[in-house]
Amino acid sequence: LQLAESGGGLVQSGGSLNLSCVDSGHTLRYYAVGWFRQAPGKEREAVSCINNSDYDGQTYYTESVKGRFTISRDNAKNTAFLQMNSLKPEDTAVYYCAIDMTGWGGLTEEGYDYWGQGTQVTVSS
């Protein structure tokens, strides 16, 4: 199982990006997916997660991105997404996707089993 993120880039403040996370093992549908980010000099933090169907696909967001970011998944395409709108310079970070094989997820790193390599998001002011 390998995860690959894409969709990062350089965008002006107020702009949008849509990150993708593809599971090469074609098993994404069974797992929870989390998005995390790590800014320079800071610890990695959770951004959002989406449970699997056992937990009704519920979504969770860290407070700083509520109303701006939307997590979703397309199980048929083995892909999860993070739509990021109204981006701010403080959103600049490397963004990682990860999966939790229990299907629950959560907004902590604990429990996540596989991680992608990350994609850089840079928001200019």
N, C-alpha and C positions, 0 to 999 in steps of 0.2 A: 504494500500500500504506500503510495506516495502522493503528497499534496503539492500542488503548484499554484501559487498566487500570480495574478497578473492584473493589469489595469492601473497601476500606480503611475505617477508622473508629477510634473510641475504644473501648478494651477494657481491662478490669482485668488486672493481672498474673495469669498463669496461664490466661488466656482464650485463645480461638481466633478466627482469621479465615481466610477462604478468598479469596484474590485471584484475579481472572480477567484474562486478556489476550486480547482478541479481535482477530483480523486481518481487516480489512474487505476485503482483497484476495483472501480465500479461498485463500491459498497457504501457510498455516502449515505444512501437512504436509511441505513440502519443506525446511523450515529448522530449524535449532537455535533454541531459545528460552532466553534467559537472564533471570534476575531479579536486579536490582541494587537497592541502597538507598543513600540519602544522608541522614545525620543532620545536624542543625544544626551548622555549624562544622566539619564533617568532609568528607573526600573521599568520593566515591561508591565503593562497594565491591560486589563480586560476592557474591551470596547462593547462587544455584543455577543449574544449566543442565541442559537435556535435549537430547540429540542427535536428529537425525532417524533415519529407519529405516535409512539407509545405514550408520549407526554404531550400529545396534541399539537406538536410543532410550536409551542409557546416561544415567545421571543423576549429577550431581556436586553437592556441597554444601561451602560454607565451614565450617570447623571449628565455629564458634560456633552453628550452627543444626542440626548433625547430630543426628538422633534427635528433633528437634522439628518440622522443616519437611519437607514432601514436595512435590516438583514432579511434575506430570503433564501430559498433553496429551490432548485429544479432537480428533483431526484432522477428524472428520466435522463438528464444530461450529466448526472453525477457532479453537479456544480452548486456551490453556494455563492452568494453575492453579498456585497456590502455597498449599498448606494449611499454616497456621501454628498450631501448638499450643504450649501451655506458654509463652506469650508473656511476655517480660520487659521492663521499662522500657527497657533498652538496645536493644531491637528498634525503638524509636520512630524513624521515618524516613519519607521519601518513597520509595516503592517503584516501580521502573520495570521494565517488561519490554522486551526487545529481541530482535531476530532476527539470526541469522548465516546468510547465504545459502549458505555452504559446507556447512551442515548439521552442522558439528563443534561449534561453540559454545566452551565453555571458561569459566574463571573469571577472565577479564580482559576489559576493555572492548574491547580490540583485536579487530577482526574483526567486530564487530557493526555491522550496516548501517542498521537502522531502530530507532527508539526511540519508546516511548509518552510521554505527558505526565506520568505518575506518579500515584500515589494515596497519600494520607497515612495512615500507620498510627501511632496514638498509644497507648502502653501506660502506664496509670497504676499507681502502686505502692500 
